Amino acid sequence: MFTGLIEQKGTVLKVDSTVDDTEFTINNDGFEDLKEGDSIAVNGVCLTAYEITEHTFKVTMIN
């Protein structure tokens, strides 16, 4: 459960929308400990991080 603690801020680099969902690519600088499947709050919404690279990670919201 998300406790409301803010440890880092990221920047949305890309938004891809379809009829079913919206995928956000977010800057990964400062998120060194982020692992595939971790929960992360994005603008107050708890989402699951995936496709984590050295510089980015992705989250998806269902429309």
N, CA, C and O atoms as a GROMACS GRO file, in nm:
protein
  252
    1MET      N    1   0.084  -0.118   0.000
    1MET     CA    2   0.000   0.000   0.000
    1MET      C    3   0.088   0.124   0.000
    1MET      O    4   0.185   0.132   0.076
    2PHE      N    5   0.055   0.218  -0.085
    2PHE     CA    6   0.131   0.342  -0.094
    2PHE      C    7   0.108   0.426   0.031
    2PHE      O    8  -0.006   0.448   0.072
    3THR      N    9   0.217   0.474   0.091
    3THR     CA   10   0.207   0.549   0.217
    3THR      C   11   0.206   0.700   0.198
    3THR      O   12   0.185   0.774   0.294
    4GLY      N   13   0.229   0.747   0.076
    4GLY     CA   14   0.226   0.890   0.052
    4GLY      C   15   0.360   0.958   0.063
    4GLY      O   16   0.368   1.080   0.051
    5LEU      N   17   0.467   0.881   0.087
    5LEU     CA   18   0.600   0.940   0.095
    5LEU      C   19   0.654   0.964  -0.045
    5LEU      O   20   0.654   0.874  -0.129
    6ILE      N   21   0.700   1.085  -0.070
    6ILE     CA   22   0.758   1.117  -0.200
    6ILE      C   23   0.909   1.113  -0.186
    6ILE      O   24   0.968   1.190  -0.110
    7GLU      N   25   0.973   1.020  -0.261
    7GLU     CA   26   1.118   1.006  -0.255
    7GLU      C   27   1.187   1.066  -0.376
    7GLU      O   28   1.300   1.114  -0.365
    8GLN      N   29   1.123   1.064  -0.492
    8GLN     CA   30   1.181   1.114  -0.615
    8GLN      C   31   1.071   1.176  -0.701
    8GLN      O   32   0.953   1.148  -0.683
    9LYS      N   33   1.112   1.258  -0.794
    9LYS     CA   34   1.021   1.310  -0.896
    9LYS      C   35   1.076   1.269  -1.031
    9LYS      O   36   1.197   1.272  -1.054
   10GLY      N   37   0.986   1.232  -1.122
   10GLY     CA   38   1.025   1.197  -1.257
   10GLY      C   39   0.956   1.289  -1.356
   10GLY      O   40   0.868   1.367  -1.320
   11THR      N   41   0.997   1.278  -1.481
   11THR     CA   42   0.938   1.356  -1.588
   11THR      C   43   0.879   1.262  -1.692
   11THR      O   44   0.945   1.169  -1.736
   12VAL      N   45   0.754   1.286  -1.729
   12VAL     CA   46   0.691   1.207  -1.835
   12VAL      C   47   0.756   1.248  -1.967
   12VAL      O   48   0.752   1.364  -2.006
   13LEU      N   49   0.815   1.149  -2.035
   13LEU     CA   50   0.885   1.176  -2.160
   13LEU      C   51   0.799   1.146  -2.282
   13LEU      O   52   0.816   1.208  -2.387
   14LYS      N   53   0.705   1.052  -2.267
   14LYS     CA   54   0.625   1.010  -2.382
   14LYS      C   55   0.492   0.956  -2.332
   14LYS      O   56   0.487   0.890  -2.228
   15VAL      N   57   0.385   0.982  -2.407
   15VAL     CA   58   0.252   0.929  -2.377
   15VAL      C   59   0.199   0.863  -2.503
   15VAL      O   60   0.189   0.926  -2.608
   16ASP      N   61   0.165   0.734  -2.492
   16ASP     CA   62   0.107   0.660  -2.604
   16ASP      C   63  -0.032   0.614  -2.563
   16ASP      O   64  -0.046   0.537  -2.467
   17SER      N   65  -0.134   0.660  -2.634
   17SER     CA   66  -0.272   0.624  -2.601
   17SER      C   67  -0.333   0.537  -2.709
   17SER      O   68  -0.310   0.557  -2.828
   18THR      N   69  -0.413   0.440  -2.664
   18THR     CA   70  -0.495   0.359  -2.753
   18THR      C   71  -0.638   0.369  -2.701
   18THR      O   72  -0.664   0.440  -2.605
   19VAL      N   73  -0.729   0.298  -2.764
   19VAL     CA   74  -0.867   0.296  -2.717
   19VAL      C   75  -0.875   0.234  -2.578
   19VAL      O   76  -0.959   0.272  -2.497
   20ASP      N   77  -0.787   0.137  -2.549
   20ASP     CA   78  -0.794   0.060  -2.425
   20ASP      C   79  -0.710   0.114  -2.310
   20ASP      O   80  -0.750   0.102  -2.194
   21ASP      N   81  -0.594   0.174  -2.340
   21ASP     CA   82  -0.506   0.216  -2.231
   21ASP      C   83  -0.415   0.331  -2.274
   21ASP      O   84  -0.411   0.370  -2.390
   22THR      N   85  -0.344   0.384  -2.175
   22THR     CA   86  -0.246   0.489  -2.199
   22THR      C   87  -0.116   0.448  -2.131
   22THR      O   88  -0.114   0.417  -2.012
   23GLU      N   89  -0.007   0.449  -2.209
   23GLU     CA   90   0.124   0.411  -2.158
   23GLU      C   91   0.210   0.536  -2.143
   23GLU      O   92   0.220   0.616  -2.236
   24PHE      N   93   0.271   0.550  -2.026
   24PHE     CA   94   0.358   0.664  -1.998
   24PHE      C   95   0.502   0.614  -1.988
   24PHE      O   96   0.530   0.518  -1.917
   25THR      N   97   0.593   0.679  -2.059
   25THR     CA   98   0.736   0.654  -2.044
   25THR      C   99   0.790   0.767  -1.958
   25THR      O  100   0.773   0.885  -1.990
   26ILE      N  101   0.858   0.730  -1.849
   26ILE     CA  102   0.901   0.828  -1.748
   26ILE      C  103   1.053   0.822  -1.733
   26ILE      O  104   1.112   0.714  -1.738
   27ASN      N  105   1.114   0.938  -1.714
   27ASN     CA  106   1.258   0.949  -1.691
   27ASN      C  107   1.296   0.869  -1.566
   27ASN      O  108   1.231   0.882  -1.463
   28ASN      N  109   1.400   0.786  -1.576
   28ASN     CA  110   1.441   0.697  -1.468
   28ASN      C  111   1.555   0.753  -1.384
   28ASN      O  112   1.602   0.684  -1.294
   29ASP      N  113   1.600   0.874  -1.407
   29ASP     CA  114   1.709   0.931  -1.329
   29ASP      C  115   1.666   0.947  -1.184
   29ASP      O  116   1.563   1.008  -1.155
   30GLY      N  117   1.746   0.891  -1.092
   30GLY     CA  118   1.715   0.899  -0.950
   30GLY      C  119   1.634   0.782  -0.897
   30GLY      O  120   1.602   0.778  -0.778
   31PHE      N  121   1.598   0.688  -0.983
   31PHE     CA  122   1.520   0.571  -0.942
   31PHE      C  123   1.607   0.445  -0.951
   31PHE      O  124   1.562   0.343  -1.005
   32GLU      N  125   1.729   0.450  -0.899
   32GLU     CA  126   1.825   0.340  -0.914
   32GLU      C  127   1.775   0.207  -0.858
   32GLU      O  128   1.812   0.102  -0.911
   33ASP      N  129   1.693   0.208  -0.755
   33ASP     CA  130   1.647   0.084  -0.691
   33ASP      C  131   1.517   0.031  -0.750
   33ASP      O  132   1.467  -0.071  -0.702
   34LEU      N  133   1.461   0.095  -0.849
   34LEU     CA  134   1.334   0.054  -0.908
   34LEU      C  135   1.350  -0.080  -0.980
   34LEU      O  136   1.441  -0.097  -1.060
   35LYS      N  137   1.258  -0.174  -0.950
   35LYS     CA  138   1.261  -0.306  -1.011
   35LYS      C  139   1.130  -0.333  -1.084
   35LYS      O  140   1.026  -0.276  -1.050
   36GLU      N  141   1.138  -0.420  -1.184
   36GLU     CA  142   1.020  -0.463  -1.260
   36GLU      C  143   0.911  -0.508  -1.163
   36GLU      O  144   0.936  -0.591  -1.076
   37GLY      N  145   0.791  -0.455  -1.178
   37GLY     CA  146   0.679  -0.492  -1.093
   37GLY      C  147   0.661  -0.408  -0.968
   37GLY      O  148   0.562  -0.425  -0.897
   38ASP      N  149   0.755  -0.318  -0.940
   38ASP     CA  150   0.741  -0.230  -0.823
   38ASP      C  151   0.623  -0.136  -0.843
   38ASP      O  152   0.591  -0.095  -0.954
   39SER      N  153   0.559  -0.102  -0.733
   39SER     CA  154   0.451  -0.003  -0.735
   39SER      C  155   0.513   0.135  -0.720
   39SER      O  156   0.605   0.156  -0.641
   40ILE      N  157   0.461   0.229  -0.798
   40ILE     CA  158   0.512   0.365  -0.794
   40ILE      C  159   0.394   0.460  -0.812
   40ILE      O  160   0.306   0.437  -0.894
   41ALA      N  161   0.393   0.567  -0.734
   41ALA     CA  162   0.284   0.664  -0.744
   41ALA      C  163   0.314   0.762  -0.856
   41ALA      O  164   0.421   0.823  -0.860
   42VAL      N  165   0.220   0.777  -0.947
   42VAL     CA  166   0.232   0.873  -1.056
   42VAL      C  167   0.114   0.969  -1.043
   42VAL      O  168   0.000   0.933  -1.070
   43ASN      N  169   0.144   1.091  -1.002
   43ASN     CA  170   0.041   1.192  -0.980
   43ASN      C  171  -0.068   1.141  -0.885
   43ASN      O  172  -0.186   1.167  -0.904
   44GLY      N  173  -0.024   1.068  -0.780
   44GLY     CA  174  -0.115   1.019  -0.678
   44GLY      C  175  -0.181   0.886  -0.708
   44GLY      O  176  -0.257   0.835  -0.626
   45VAL      N  177  -0.154   0.828  -0.825
   45VAL     CA  178  -0.212   0.700  -0.864
   45VAL      C  179  -0.104   0.593  -0.854
   45VAL      O  180   0.004   0.609  -0.911
   46CYS      N  181  -0.131   0.484  -0.782
   46CYS     CA  182  -0.035   0.376  -0.766
   46CYS      C  183  -0.036   0.288  -0.891
   46CYS      O  184  -0.138   0.227  -0.924
   47LEU      N  185   0.078   0.282  -0.961
   47LEU     CA  186   0.090   0.206  -1.086
   47LEU      C  187   0.208   0.111  -1.076
   47LEU      O  188   0.292   0.124  -0.988
   48THR      N  189   0.215   0.014  -1.168
   48THR     CA  190   0.322  -0.084  -1.170
   48THR      C  191   0.426  -0.047  -1.276
   48THR      O  192   0.393  -0.023  -1.392
   49ALA      N  193   0.552  -0.043  -1.234
   49ALA     CA  194   0.662  -0.011  -1.325
   49ALA      C  195   0.703  -0.134  -1.404
   49ALA      O  196   0.709  -0.244  -1.350
   50TYR      N  197   0.732  -0.114  -1.534
   50TYR     CA  198   0.781  -0.223  -1.618
   50TYR      C  199   0.870  -0.166  -1.728
   50TYR      O  200   0.881  -0.044  -1.742
   51GLU      N  201   0.932  -0.254  -1.804
   51GLU     CA  202   1.027  -0.214  -1.910
   51GLU      C  203   1.125  -0.109  -1.858
   51GLU      O  204   1.139  -0.001  -1.916
   52ILE      N  205   1.190  -0.142  -1.748
   52ILE     CA  206   1.284  -0.050  -1.684
   52ILE      C  207   1.418  -0.056  -1.757
   52ILE      O  208   1.476  -0.164  -1.774
   53THR      N  209   1.466   0.059  -1.800
   53THR     CA  210   1.597   0.069  -1.864
   53THR      C  211   1.684   0.162  -1.780
   53THR      O  212   1.643   0.207  -1.673
   54GLU      N  213   1.803   0.188  -1.829
   54GLU     CA  214   1.894   0.277  -1.757
   54GLU      C  215   1.837   0.418  -1.743
   54GLU      O  216   1.865   0.487  -1.645
   55HIS      N  217   1.756   0.461  -1.842
   55HIS     CA  218   1.709   0.599  -1.842
   55HIS      C  219   1.558   0.616  -1.832
   55HIS      O  220   1.510   0.727  -1.809
   56THR      N  221   1.480   0.508  -1.850
   56THR     CA  222   1.334   0.521  -1.848
   56THR      C  223   1.268   0.400  -1.784
   56THR      O  224   1.329   0.294  -1.768
   57PHE      N  225   1.141   0.417  -1.749
   57PHE     CA  226   1.054   0.305  -1.715
   57PHE      C  227   0.915   0.340  -1.766
   57PHE      O  228   0.887   0.455  -1.798
   58LYS      N  229   0.829   0.239  -1.773
   58LYS     CA  230   0.694   0.260  -1.823
   58LYS      C  231   0.591   0.220  -1.719
   58LYS      O  232   0.615   0.134  -1.635
   59VAL      N  233   0.475   0.286  -1.726
   59VAL     CA  234   0.356   0.250  -1.649
   59VAL      C  235   0.237   0.262  -1.744
   59VAL      O  236   0.242   0.336  -1.842
   60THR      N  237   0.131   0.190  -1.714
   60THR     CA  238   0.012   0.193  -1.799
   60THR      C  239  -0.111   0.218  -1.715
   60THR      O  240  -0.125   0.165  -1.605
   61MET      N  241  -0.202   0.300  -1.768
   61MET     CA  242  -0.333   0.323  -1.707
   61MET      C  243  -0.438   0.274  -1.806
   61MET      O  244  -0.432   0.306  -1.925
   62ILE      N  245  -0.535   0.198  -1.757
   62ILE     CA  246  -0.644   0.150  -1.842
   62ILE      C  247  -0.746   0.262  -1.858
   62ILE      O  248  -0.784   0.326  -1.761
   63ASN      N  249  -0.789   0.285  -1.982
   63ASN     CA  250  -0.888   0.390  -2.010
   63ASN      C  251  -1.027   0.346  -1.970
   63ASN      O  252  -1.122   0.421  -1.986
   0.00000   0.00000   0.00000
